[in-house]
Amino acid sequence: MTHEDVRVSLSGKRIRTLYDSLSSIYDLLTRYEKGSLKKALDNAHPRENFVVLEAGFGTGRTLVELAKKMGNTGEVYALDISQKMTNRTHRRLHRCNLSDRVDLIVGDAVNTSFRDAIFDLVFSSYMLDLMDTAAIPRVLLEFKRLLKPAGWLVLVGLSKGSRWYDNMKPYEWVYKRSPSLLGGCRPVLLVPYLQELGFKDVNRQYMLAGHLMPTEIVWANKGE
């Protein structure tokens, strides 16, 4: 299948630098994400005894909620490419007395050092919309490798609808000319990727995050 996502012109190094520079104001810029992240967590059903990975944790807002739900019996790992985002997340976890529940890792989701089939849940929000079309299947295959046979993948990302007011064509026009202006993110439709890679029970919930930003929550089972 040919994916029609707008291609990403920013390098991984440029994206890392961009998010380092945005780390101090990131929560302010992304206030609209609060509702979509809450719904995604509800769909993820994290619980005690789970081993969980959050990939692309940003400033740690969702990570705090995951750590709380895991309690003292679960294990939470978190991966992000930005050192400054990681530093802010570390401070947030410390303020919430959750530092000892989460293992923060600075790294790339394409190639992780985790062994096969160790996670009950992999959660990732607003990360794949930063990655070029060719990289998305590689990341999803890595997530699939990391999931236990009955494990679940939950994704949140910038998306688009079919109506004139949510088809994101004006947004994509701006993105093609100045991707950094839009935080490097562009809309991606993730369901076809998951279906092509053999994930099972693929579900999608579409919403306007903050009554403004077309967003999709997609969840699927590894199915092995």
Secondary structure, DSSP 4 states (H G I P E B T S, - for coil): ----PPPP-S-HHHHHHHHHHHTTTHHHHTGGGHHHHHHHHHHH---TT-EEEEES-TTSHHHHHHHHHHTTTSEEEEEES-HHHHHHHHHHHHHTT-GGGEEEEE--SSS--PPSS-EEEEEEES-GGGS-TTHHHHHHHHHHHHEEEEEEEEEEEE---SSTTTS-HHHHHHHHH-GGGGTT------HHHHHHTT-EEEEEEEEEETTTEEEEEEEEE---
